[in-house]
Amino acid sequence: MAQLATGDTFGEDSLLSDAPRNVTITALTDISLLRLNKQQFVSLIKEPSLTFVTYMEMQEAVKQGAILLDVRTPDDYENHYLDGSINEPFFSLRMQLKTLNREKPIIVVCGDGKTSEAAVFLLLRNKINAMILIGGMAGVKSEPEHHIAPANDIKVIVDRPETIYQKHEVKQSVDNSVSISSSVQDNHTDCCNRCEALKMTNQQLNDKCMKLEFDKQHAEKQARILHKQLEKLTRVLDKLKGE
């Protein structure tokens, strides 16, 4: 159960994962609703927002400190998974948002990449830097090495359900710091810029929607006044005809 506010969206999970929509929305008051069809959603929201990484880019990002998040079901995860990954099923991801490490990029993995798109969209909406492994586990199987060996200086600690984090035991000088690869960082910056542009466009649409709603209410009020005047004139006219 969740309560939506002005500017919130729903239904994107279905558009991203090609799965049936599994929620029902009930309006408690009169509202104005803006609707995007799938083609508009893909061109205006999905493509500008989502960032995809290849298997090799994912390996490099993990070595630099990125978190590998598997959003498949526990059964699918136990069957086969990438070394060093953390399992957080998509159906419970919303409840674990506050426990995710926001200081490191997150690369999301699923079965074929579809669920990852919905998961990353959710993370981005909550200001968490996230990317998608192209093709998911189905794409990884085609790679010559389909298990990631965690770096020797990184220890992955999982404590469910309270927290998800990584503890680093790094033997290095003070001047030596872990940084994201330049290509991944560029993608992140570009994604942030696009997200800000989308937020601005969304705000402009909300402002226009509110103005249209005000104009509509004003027009309805004027129509009611004119209707009452017409009824009054009709009664006067009928009275005059009777005389």
Phi and psi restraints in degrees (value plus and minus 20) as a CYANA .aco file:
   2 ALA   PHI    -162.9  -122.9
   2 ALA   PSI     133.2   173.2
   3 GLN   PHI    -133.4   -93.4
   3 GLN   PSI     104.8   144.8
   4 LEU   PHI    -111.9   -71.9
   4 LEU   PSI     131.4   171.4
   5 ALA   PHI    -142.2  -102.2
   5 ALA   PSI    -199.9  -159.9
   6 THR   PHI     -76.7   -36.7
   6 THR   PSI     109.1   149.1
   7 GLY   PHI      71.1   111.1
   7 GLY   PSI     -30.5     9.5
   8 ASP   PHI     -93.5   -53.5
   8 ASP   PSI     136.5   176.5
   9 THR   PHI    -143.6  -103.6
   9 THR   PSI     142.2   182.2
  10 PHE   PHI    -171.1  -131.1
  10 PHE   PSI     138.2   178.2
  11 GLY   PHI      73.7   113.7
  11 GLY   PSI     -27.0    13.0
  12 GLU   PHI     -89.3   -49.3
  12 GLU   PSI     -48.7    -8.7
  13 ASP   PHI     -78.0   -38.0
  13 ASP   PSI     -62.0   -22.0
  14 SER   PHI     -87.7   -47.7
  14 SER   PSI     -62.2   -22.2
  15 LEU   PHI     -86.3   -46.3
  15 LEU   PSI     -53.9   -13.9
  16 LEU   PHI     -98.8   -58.8
  16 LEU   PSI     -58.2   -18.2
  17 SER   PHI    -119.3   -79.3
  17 SER   PSI     -23.2    16.8
  18 ASP   PHI      39.7    79.7
  18 ASP   PSI       8.3    48.3
  19 ALA   PHI    -127.9   -87.9
  19 ALA   PSI     137.0   177.0
  20 PRO   PHI     -80.5   -40.5
  20 PRO   PSI     125.3   165.3
  21 ARG   PHI     -88.6   -48.6
  21 ARG   PSI     113.1   153.1
  22 ASN   PHI    -135.4   -95.4
  22 ASN   PSI       1.1    41.1
  23 VAL   PHI    -150.1  -110.1
  23 VAL   PSI     135.5   175.5
  24 THR   PHI    -138.7   -98.7
  24 THR   PSI     111.3   151.3
  25 ILE   PHI    -128.6   -88.6
  25 ILE   PSI     108.5   148.5
  26 THR   PHI    -140.7  -100.7
  26 THR   PSI     106.2   146.2
  27 ALA   PHI    -105.9   -65.9
  27 ALA   PSI     107.9   147.9
  28 LEU   PHI    -103.9   -63.9
  28 LEU   PSI     -41.7    -1.7
  29 THR   PHI    -157.2  -117.2
  29 THR   PSI     155.6   195.6
  30 ASP   PHI     -85.8   -45.8
  30 ASP   PSI     113.8   153.8
  31 ILE   PHI    -155.7  -115.7
  31 ILE   PSI     143.8   183.8
  32 SER   PHI    -130.5   -90.5
  32 SER   PSI     106.8   146.8
  33 LEU   PHI    -138.8   -98.8
  33 LEU   PSI     106.8   146.8
  34 LEU   PHI    -118.2   -78.2
  34 LEU   PSI     114.4   154.4
  35 ARG   PHI    -143.1  -103.1
  35 ARG   PSI     114.5   154.5
  36 LEU   PHI    -133.5   -93.5
  36 LEU   PSI     112.3   152.3
  37 ASN   PHI     -97.1   -57.1
  37 ASN   PSI     155.2   195.2
  38 LYS   PHI     -81.6   -41.6
  38 LYS   PSI     -62.2   -22.2
  39 GLN   PHI     -82.7   -42.7
  39 GLN   PSI     -63.0   -23.0
  40 GLN   PHI     -85.5   -45.5
  40 GLN   PSI     -60.3   -20.3
  41 PHE   PHI     -83.0   -43.0
  41 PHE   PSI     -63.7   -23.7
  42 VAL   PHI     -84.3   -44.3
  42 VAL   PSI     -65.6   -25.6
  43 SER   PHI     -96.6   -56.6
  43 SER   PSI     -54.3   -14.3
  44 LEU   PHI    -114.4   -74.4
  44 LEU   PSI     -50.0   -10.0
  45 ILE   PHI    -135.0   -95.0
  45 ILE   PSI     -76.5   -36.5
  46 LYS   PHI     -83.7   -43.7
  46 LYS   PSI     -77.6   -37.6
  47 GLU   PHI     -82.3   -42.3
  47 GLU   PSI     -60.9   -20.9
  48 PRO   PHI     -92.1   -52.1
  48 PRO   PSI     -42.6    -2.6
  49 SER   PHI    -114.6   -74.6
  49 SER   PSI     -61.3   -21.3
  50 LEU   PHI    -104.0   -64.0
  50 LEU   PSI     120.8   160.8
  51 THR   PHI    -137.6   -97.6
  51 THR   PSI     111.6   151.6
  52 PHE   PHI    -132.1   -92.1
  52 PHE   PSI     123.5   163.5
  53 VAL   PHI    -146.2  -106.2
  53 VAL   PSI     129.2   169.2
  54 THR   PHI    -101.8   -61.8
  54 THR   PSI     153.0   193.0
  55 TYR   PHI     -79.8   -39.8
  55 TYR   PSI     -63.2   -23.2
  56 MET   PHI     -86.6   -46.6
  56 MET   PSI     -61.2   -21.2
  57 GLU   PHI     -84.4   -44.4
  57 GLU   PSI     -57.1   -17.1
  58 MET   PHI     -83.5   -43.5
  58 MET   PSI     -64.0   -24.0
  59 GLN   PHI     -79.0   -39.0
  59 GLN   PSI     -64.5   -24.5
  60 GLU   PHI     -85.4   -45.4
  60 GLU   PSI     -62.0   -22.0
  61 ALA   PHI     -84.3   -44.3
  61 ALA   PSI     -59.0   -19.0
  62 VAL   PHI     -84.3   -44.3
  62 VAL   PSI     -59.9   -19.9
  63 LYS   PHI     -82.8   -42.8
  63 LYS   PSI     -50.4   -10.4
  64 GLN   PHI    -108.5   -68.5
  64 GLN   PSI     -17.2    22.8
  65 GLY   PHI      94.4   134.4
  65 GLY   PSI     -19.6    20.4
  66 ALA   PHI     -86.4   -46.4
  66 ALA   PSI     132.1   172.1
  67 ILE   PHI    -116.9   -76.9
  67 ILE   PSI     113.4   153.4
  68 LEU   PHI    -120.7   -80.7
  68 LEU   PSI      92.6   132.6
  69 LEU   PHI    -132.4   -92.4
  69 LEU   PSI      98.0   138.0
  70 ASP   PHI    -118.3   -78.3
  70 ASP   PSI     100.3   140.3
  71 VAL   PHI    -123.4   -83.4
  71 VAL   PSI      -3.2    36.8
  72 ARG   PHI     -98.1   -58.1
  72 ARG   PSI     152.9   192.9
  73 THR   PHI     -88.3   -48.3
  73 THR   PSI     136.5   176.5
  74 PRO   PHI     -75.7   -35.7
  74 PRO   PSI     -58.2   -18.2
  75 ASP   PHI     -83.5   -43.5
  75 ASP   PSI     -66.3   -26.3
  76 ASP   PHI     -84.3   -44.3
  76 ASP   PSI     -57.6   -17.6
  77 TYR   PHI     -85.7   -45.7
  77 TYR   PSI     -64.5   -24.5
  78 GLU   PHI     -86.7   -46.7
  78 GLU   PSI     -46.2    -6.2
  79 ASN   PHI     -86.0   -46.0
  79 ASN   PSI     -65.6   -25.6
  80 HIS   PHI    -183.6  -143.6
  80 HIS   PSI     119.1   159.1
  81 TYR   PHI    -173.4  -133.4
  81 TYR   PSI     146.8   186.8
  82 LEU   PHI    -106.3   -66.3
  82 LEU   PSI     113.8   153.8
  83 ASP   PHI     -78.0   -38.0
  83 ASP   PSI     115.0   155.0
  84 GLY   PHI      68.8   108.8
  84 GLY   PSI     -23.6    16.4
  85 SER   PHI    -103.0   -63.0
  85 SER   PSI     137.9   177.9
  86 ILE   PHI    -134.4   -94.4
  86 ILE   PSI     114.2   154.2
  87 ASN   PHI    -114.4   -74.4
  87 ASN   PSI     101.8   141.8
  88 GLU   PHI    -160.8  -120.8
  88 GLU   PSI      76.4   116.4
  89 PRO   PHI     -73.9   -33.9
  89 PRO   PSI     124.1   164.1
  90 PHE   PHI     -79.0   -39.0
  90 PHE   PSI     -55.4   -15.4
  91 PHE   PHI     -85.4   -45.4
  91 PHE   PSI     -39.1     0.9
  92 SER   PHI    -134.3   -94.3
  92 SER   PSI     -14.1    25.9
  93 LEU   PHI     -83.8   -43.8
  93 LEU   PSI     -57.8   -17.8
  94 ARG   PHI     -78.4   -38.4
  94 ARG   PSI     -56.6   -16.6
  95 MET   PHI     -96.4   -56.4
  95 MET   PSI     -34.0     6.0
  96 GLN   PHI    -127.8   -87.8
  96 GLN   PSI     -11.8    28.2
  97 LEU   PHI     -77.7   -37.7
  97 LEU   PSI     -60.0   -20.0
  98 LYS   PHI     -89.8   -49.8
  98 LYS   PSI     -36.9     3.1
  99 THR   PHI    -112.1   -72.1
  99 THR   PSI     -29.7    10.3
 100 LEU   PHI     -96.3   -56.3
 100 LEU   PSI     125.7   165.7
 101 ASN   PHI     -94.7   -54.7
 101 ASN   PSI      95.1   135.1
 102 ARG   PHI    -110.6   -70.6
 102 ARG   PSI     -23.4    16.6
 103 GLU   PHI    -110.2   -70.2
 103 GLU   PSI     -30.4     9.6
 104 LYS   PHI    -144.2  -104.2
 104 LYS   PSI     127.5   167.5
 105 PRO   PHI     -86.6   -46.6
 105 PRO   PSI     127.6   167.6
 106 ILE   PHI    -137.1   -97.1
 106 ILE   PSI     109.4   149.4
 107 ILE   PHI    -126.9   -86.9
 107 ILE   PSI     101.8   141.8
 108 VAL   PHI    -118.4   -78.4
 108 VAL   PSI     116.3   156.3
 109 VAL   PHI    -144.0  -104.0
 109 VAL   PSI     120.6   160.6
 110 CYS   PHI    -160.4  -120.4
 110 CYS   PSI    -177.9  -137.9
 111 GLY   PHI     -92.6   -52.6
 111 GLY   PSI     -69.1   -29.1
 112 ASP   PHI    -152.1  -112.1
 112 ASP   PSI     -15.0    25.0
 113 GLY   PHI      80.4   120.4
 113 GLY   PSI     -37.1     2.9
 114 LYS   PHI     -90.6   -50.6
 114 LYS   PSI     -71.4   -31.4
 115 THR   PHI     -84.7   -44.7
 115 THR   PSI     -52.0   -12.0
 116 SER   PHI     -80.7   -40.7
 116 SER   PSI     -56.0   -16.0
 117 GLU   PHI     -82.8   -42.8
 117 GLU   PSI     -64.3   -24.3
 118 ALA   PHI     -85.6   -45.6
 118 ALA   PSI     -59.9   -19.9
 119 ALA   PHI     -85.9   -45.9
 119 ALA   PSI     -64.3   -24.3
 120 VAL   PHI     -86.0   -46.0
 120 VAL   PSI     -58.2   -18.2
 121 PHE   PHI     -80.4   -40.4
 121 PHE   PSI     -60.9   -20.9
 122 LEU   PHI     -84.2   -44.2
 122 LEU   PSI     -64.1   -24.1
 123 LEU   PHI     -84.8   -44.8
 123 LEU   PSI     -62.6   -22.6
 124 LEU   PHI     -82.8   -42.8
 124 LEU   PSI     -57.9   -17.9
 125 ARG   PHI     -83.5   -43.5
 125 ARG   PSI     -44.6    -4.6
 126 ASN   PHI    -121.7   -81.7
 126 ASN   PSI       1.8    41.8
 127 LYS   PHI      41.9    81.9
 127 LYS   PSI      18.9    58.9
 128 ILE   PHI    -132.7   -92.7
 128 ILE   PSI     104.7   144.7
 129 ASN   PHI     -88.7   -48.7
 129 ASN   PSI      92.9   132.9
 130 ALA   PHI    -160.2  -120.2
 130 ALA   PSI     128.7   168.7
 131 MET   PHI    -155.0  -115.0
 131 MET   PSI     148.3   188.3
 132 ILE   PHI    -135.8   -95.8
 132 ILE   PSI     112.5   152.5
 133 LEU   PHI     -98.0   -58.0
 133 LEU   PSI      97.6   137.6
 134 ILE   PHI     -77.5   -37.5
 134 ILE   PSI     106.8   146.8
 135 GLY   PHI      59.7    99.7
 135 GLY   PSI     -26.9    13.1
 136 GLY   PHI      38.8    78.8
 136 GLY   PSI    -170.8  -130.8
 137 MET   PHI     -86.6   -46.6
 137 MET   PSI     -48.8    -8.8
 138 ALA   PHI     -83.0   -43.0
 138 ALA   PSI     -56.9   -16.9
 139 GLY   PHI     -95.7   -55.7
 139 GLY   PSI     -51.5   -11.5
 140 VAL   PHI     -85.8   -45.8
 140 VAL   PSI     -54.5   -14.5
 141 LYS   PHI     -80.0   -40.0
 141 LYS   PSI     -46.1    -6.1
 142 SER   PHI    -102.7   -62.7
 142 SER   PSI     -28.8    11.2
 143 GLU   PHI     -98.8   -58.8
 143 GLU   PSI     129.2   169.2
 144 PRO   PHI     -82.8   -42.8
 144 PRO   PSI     -54.0   -14.0
 145 GLU   PHI    -144.4  -104.4
 145 GLU   PSI      88.7   128.7
 146 HIS   PHI    -129.1   -89.1
 146 HIS   PSI       4.8    44.8
 147 HIS   PHI    -150.9  -110.9
 147 HIS   PSI     114.8   154.8
 148 ILE   PHI    -111.3   -71.3
 148 ILE   PSI     105.6   145.6
 149 ALA   PHI    -108.0   -68.0
 149 ALA   PSI     100.8   140.8
 150 PRO   PHI     -79.4   -39.4
 150 PRO   PSI     122.8   162.8
 151 ALA   PHI     -79.5   -39.5
 151 ALA   PSI     128.2   168.2
 152 ASN   PHI     -81.7   -41.7
 152 ASN   PSI     -45.2    -5.2
 153 ASP   PHI    -117.7   -77.7
 153 ASP   PSI      -5.2    34.8
 154 ILE   PHI    -144.3  -104.3
 154 ILE   PSI     106.2   146.2
 155 LYS   PHI    -134.2   -94.2
 155 LYS   PSI     103.4   143.4
 156 VAL   PHI    -111.2   -71.2
 156 VAL   PSI     104.7   144.7
 157 ILE   PHI    -139.7   -99.7
 157 ILE   PSI     107.8   147.8
 158 VAL   PHI    -140.3  -100.3
 158 VAL   PSI     107.2   147.2
 159 ASP   PHI    -153.5  -113.5
 159 ASP   PSI      78.1   118.1
 160 ARG   PHI    -119.9   -79.9
 160 ARG   PSI     125.7   165.7
 161 PRO   PHI    -115.1   -75.1
 161 PRO   PSI     -14.0    26.0
 162 GLU   PHI     -90.3   -50.3
 162 GLU   PSI     -57.0   -17.0
 163 THR   PHI    -172.8  -132.8
 163 THR   PSI     135.1   175.1
 164 ILE   PHI    -151.6  -111.6
 164 ILE   PSI     101.0   141.0
 165 TYR   PHI    -180.3  -140.3
 165 TYR   PSI     150.2   190.2
 166 GLN   PHI    -144.4  -104.4
 166 GLN   PSI     112.1   152.1
 167 LYS   PHI    -126.1   -86.1
 167 LYS   PSI     105.9   145.9
 168 HIS   PHI    -120.9   -80.9
 168 HIS   PSI     112.9   152.9
 169 GLU   PHI    -135.3   -95.3
 169 GLU   PSI      69.6   109.6
 170 VAL   PHI    -129.0   -89.0
 170 VAL   PSI     106.5   146.5
 171 LYS   PHI    -119.7   -79.7
 171 LYS   PSI      77.8   117.8
 172 GLN   PHI    -176.8  -136.8
 172 GLN   PSI     144.4   184.4
 173 SER   PHI     -94.0   -54.0
 173 SER   PSI     145.6   185.6
 174 VAL   PHI     -84.0   -44.0
 174 VAL   PSI     -54.4   -14.4
 175 ASP   PHI     -95.2   -55.2
 175 ASP   PSI     -35.4     4.6
 176 ASN   PHI    -112.1   -72.1
 176 ASN   PSI      96.9   136.9
 177 SER   PHI    -144.3  -104.3
 177 SER   PSI     134.4   174.4
 178 VAL   PHI    -104.7   -64.7
 178 VAL   PSI     109.5   149.5
 179 SER   PHI    -153.0  -113.0
 179 SER   PSI     136.1   176.1
 180 ILE   PHI     -94.1   -54.1
 180 ILE   PSI     126.8   166.8
 181 SER   PHI     -78.5   -38.5
 181 SER   PSI     130.0   170.0
 182 SER   PHI     -80.4   -40.4
 182 SER   PSI     -58.1   -18.1
 183 SER   PHI     -86.1   -46.1
 183 SER   PSI     -61.5   -21.5
 184 VAL   PHI     -87.6   -47.6
 184 VAL   PSI     -59.4   -19.4
 185 GLN   PHI     -84.1   -44.1
 185 GLN   PSI     -61.3   -21.3
 186 ASP   PHI     -82.2   -42.2
 186 ASP   PSI     -61.9   -21.9
 187 ASN   PHI     -82.3   -42.3
 187 ASN   PSI     -60.0   -20.0
 188 HIS   PHI     -83.8   -43.8
 188 HIS   PSI     -65.1   -25.1
 189 THR   PHI     -82.3   -42.3
 189 THR   PSI     -64.6   -24.6
 190 ASP   PHI     -82.6   -42.6
 190 ASP   PSI     -60.0   -20.0
 191 CYS   PHI     -84.0   -44.0
 191 CYS   PSI     -61.8   -21.8
 192 CYS   PHI     -83.3   -43.3
 192 CYS   PSI     -62.0   -22.0
 193 ASN   PHI     -82.9   -42.9
 193 ASN   PSI     -61.2   -21.2
 194 ARG   PHI     -87.5   -47.5
 194 ARG   PSI     -57.8   -17.8
 195 CYS   PHI     -83.0   -43.0
 195 CYS   PSI     -60.8   -20.8
 196 GLU   PHI     -84.7   -44.7
 196 GLU   PSI     -59.9   -19.9
 197 ALA   PHI     -84.7   -44.7
 197 ALA   PSI     -59.3   -19.3
 198 LEU   PHI     -86.1   -46.1
 198 LEU   PSI     -59.0   -19.0
 199 LYS   PHI     -82.5   -42.5
 199 LYS   PSI     -60.4   -20.4
 200 MET   PHI     -85.9   -45.9
 200 MET   PSI     -62.7   -22.7
 201 THR   PHI     -83.3   -43.3
 201 THR   PSI     -60.7   -20.7
 202 ASN   PHI     -82.8   -42.8
 202 ASN   PSI     -59.7   -19.7
 203 GLN   PHI     -85.7   -45.7
 203 GLN   PSI     -60.3   -20.3
 204 GLN   PHI     -83.3   -43.3
 204 GLN   PSI     -60.5   -20.5
 205 LEU   PHI     -85.3   -45.3
 205 LEU   PSI     -59.5   -19.5
 206 ASN   PHI     -83.3   -43.3
 206 ASN   PSI     -60.7   -20.7
 207 ASP   PHI     -83.6   -43.6
 207 ASP   PSI     -63.2   -23.2
 208 LYS   PHI     -84.3   -44.3
 208 LYS   PSI     -58.3   -18.3
 209 CYS   PHI     -83.7   -43.7
 209 CYS   PSI     -62.5   -22.5
 210 MET   PHI     -85.1   -45.1
 210 MET   PSI     -58.6   -18.6
 211 LYS   PHI     -85.6   -45.6
 211 LYS   PSI     -62.9   -22.9
 212 LEU   PHI     -83.0   -43.0
 212 LEU   PSI     -58.2   -18.2
 213 GLU   PHI     -85.0   -45.0
 213 GLU   PSI     -60.3   -20.3
 214 PHE   PHI     -84.2   -44.2
 214 PHE   PSI     -64.9   -24.9
 215 ASP   PHI     -81.8   -41.8
 215 ASP   PSI     -57.5   -17.5
 216 LYS   PHI     -84.9   -44.9
 216 LYS   PSI     -66.4   -26.4
 217 GLN   PHI     -83.4   -43.4
 217 GLN   PSI     -58.5   -18.5
 218 HIS   PHI     -84.8   -44.8
 218 HIS   PSI     -63.1   -23.1
 219 ALA   PHI     -84.3   -44.3
 219 ALA   PSI     -60.0   -20.0
 220 GLU   PHI     -84.7   -44.7
 220 GLU   PSI     -57.9   -17.9
 221 LYS   PHI     -84.5   -44.5
 221 LYS   PSI     -64.2   -24.2
 222 GLN   PHI     -83.9   -43.9
 222 GLN   PSI     -57.0   -17.0
 223 ALA   PHI     -85.1   -45.1
 223 ALA   PSI     -59.9   -19.9
 224 ARG   PHI     -84.7   -44.7
 224 ARG   PSI     -60.3   -20.3
 225 ILE   PHI     -83.1   -43.1
 225 ILE   PSI     -65.7   -25.7
 226 LEU   PHI     -83.4   -43.4
 226 LEU   PSI     -56.4   -16.4
 227 HIS   PHI     -85.6   -45.6
 227 HIS   PSI     -61.6   -21.6
 228 LYS   PHI     -85.3   -45.3
 228 LYS   PSI     -60.0   -20.0
 229 GLN   PHI     -84.3   -44.3
 229 GLN   PSI     -58.5   -18.5
 230 LEU   PHI     -85.2   -45.2
 230 LEU   PSI     -61.2   -21.2
 231 GLU   PHI     -82.6   -42.6
 231 GLU   PSI     -60.7   -20.7
 232 LYS   PHI     -84.2   -44.2
 232 LYS   PSI     -65.2   -25.2
 233 LEU   PHI     -84.6   -44.6
 233 LEU   PSI     -55.8   -15.8
 234 THR   PHI     -84.6   -44.6
 234 THR   PSI     -61.8   -21.8
 235 ARG   PHI     -84.4   -44.4
 235 ARG   PSI     -60.4   -20.4
 236 VAL   PHI     -84.0   -44.0
 236 VAL   PSI     -62.6   -22.6
 237 LEU   PHI     -83.7   -43.7
 237 LEU   PSI     -61.2   -21.2
 238 ASP   PHI     -84.5   -44.5
 238 ASP   PSI     -56.8   -16.8
 239 LYS   PHI     -86.2   -46.2
 239 LYS   PSI     -61.0   -21.0
 240 LEU   PHI     -86.3   -46.3
 240 LEU   PSI     -56.6   -16.6
 241 LYS   PHI     -86.2   -46.2
 241 LYS   PSI     -53.4   -13.4
 242 GLY   PHI     -89.6   -49.6
 242 GLY   PSI     -50.5   -10.5
